[in-house]
C-alpha cells in the first residue's frame, strides 16, 4: 500500500515563496506529529518509504476548511495552520492544511480533484 501526505495552500491572497514554504512546513510537521501519535503504523511506513508529499492549491478559506473537515471526519491525521501575523499576513489567517501521512487512496478521496501548486 502507498502512503503520502498532501499539503494544501491557499492561493487567493499574496504570499511570498518563502512564506508559502514556511506555511507548508508548519502544516506538514503538525500533521506528521499527529500521525505519529494517532496512526503510528501509517507514520512509520510513510517515513521508511521516502515521506511522499504532494502540494496542491485551493482558492478560498472555505475550500481549505472543508477539506480539513472532511479529513478529520474520515479519521485521517490533519492539521490546519493559522498564521501568527508576524510578517506578511494578518494574524489568524488560515493559510494551509496537511492531510496524512495516510494511505494514498484515503487521501485521494478528499484531495484527488485539486490542482498542483504552481
QUISUL-V594021 format. One record per residue. N is the residue number from 1. PSI is psi as a letter, one per 30 degrees, with the letter a starting at -180 (none if undefined). OMEGA is omega in degrees with one decimal (999 if undefined). D_FIRST is the distance of its C-alpha to the first C-alpha in Angstrom with 1 decimal. Layout:
n = <N;N>
psi = <PSI;PSI>
omega = <OMEGA;OMEGA>
d_first = <D_FIRST;D_FIRST>
//
This chain:
n = <1;2;3;4;5;6;7;8;9;10;11;12;13;14;15;16;17;18;19;20;21;22;23;24;25;26;27;28;29;30;31;32;33;34;35;36;37;38;39;40;41;42;43;44;45;46;47;48;49;50;51;52;53;54;55;56;57;58;59;60;61;62;63;64;65;66;67;68;69;70;71;72;73;74;75;76;77;78;79;80;81;82;83;84;85;86;87;88;89;90;91;92;93;94;95;96;97;98;99;100;101;102;103;104;105;106;107;108;109;110;111;112;113;114;115;116;117;118>
psi = <k;k;k;l;k;k;k;k;k;k;g;g;l;k;k;l;e;e;e;e;e;e;e;e;e;e;e;e;e;e;e;e;e;e;e;e;e;f;i;e;e;e;e;e;e;e;e;f;g;g;h;k;k;k;k;l;l;l;g;l;e;e;e;e;e;e;e;e;e;e;e;e;f;g;g;k;k;l;k;k;k;k;k;f;g;f;d;f;l;k;k;f;k;j;e;l;l;k;k;l;k;l;k;e;e;e;e;f;f;e;g;f;g;l;l;k;k;none>
omega = <-179.5;178.8;177.6;172.3;176.1;176.6;-178.5;-177.5;172.3;179.4;-177.7;172.9;-171.9;168.7;175.4;177.4;179.2;178.3;177.7;179.7;179.5;-179.7;177.0;179.2;177.1;-177.5;-177.9;-178.3;-179.0;179.6;178.8;178.1;175.0;179.3;179.3;179.3;-168.6;-175.5;-171.6;178.5;177.2;-179.2;-176.2;177.4;178.7;-179.2;-177.6;-175.8;172.9;175.4;-178.4;177.9;175.2;-180.0;-176.0;-178.2;169.1;-174.2;178.2;174.4;-178.8;177.4;-178.8;-178.4;179.5;176.6;178.5;-179.7;179.9;179.2;-179.8;179.4;179.1;178.3;179.8;174.5;-177.7;176.9;176.1;-175.5;172.9;-175.5;178.8;175.8;-176.6;-176.4;-166.2;-171.6;-177.1;177.7;178.2;178.2;177.9;-170.6;-170.3;167.7;166.9;177.3;-179.3;19.8;-178.9;175.9;-174.7;-177.0;177.2;178.5;-178.3;177.4;-177.7;-170.8;-170.9;-176.7;-179.0;178.1;174.2;174.0;178.9;999>
d_first = <0.0;3.8;6.6;10.2;13.7;16.2;19.9;22.5;26.1;29.2;31.4;34.4;36.4;37.1;35.3;35.7;32.8;33.2;33.1;29.9;28.3;29.5;28.3;24.8;24.9;26.2;23.5;20.7;22.1;23.1;19.7;18.1;20.8;20.3;16.6;18.0;20.5;18.7;15.0;15.3;12.1;10.2;12.9;12.9;9.3;10.1;13.5;12.8;10.6;13.5;13.6;12.7;15.4;16.8;20.4;21.8;25.2;27.2;30.9;31.9;31.7;31.3;28.1;26.7;27.7;26.4;22.8;23.1;24.4;21.7;19.0;21.1;21.7;18.0;17.6;15.8;17.3;19.6;22.9;25.9;28.3;32.0;34.1;37.0;39.3;40.6;40.4;39.8;39.0;40.5;39.3;36.8;35.4;31.7;30.1;26.3;23.3;19.8;16.9;14.0;12.3;9.9;6.8;7.9;9.0;11.1;12.7;13.4;15.3;17.7;17.9;17.1;20.8;22.0;23.4;22.7;25.2;28.0>
//
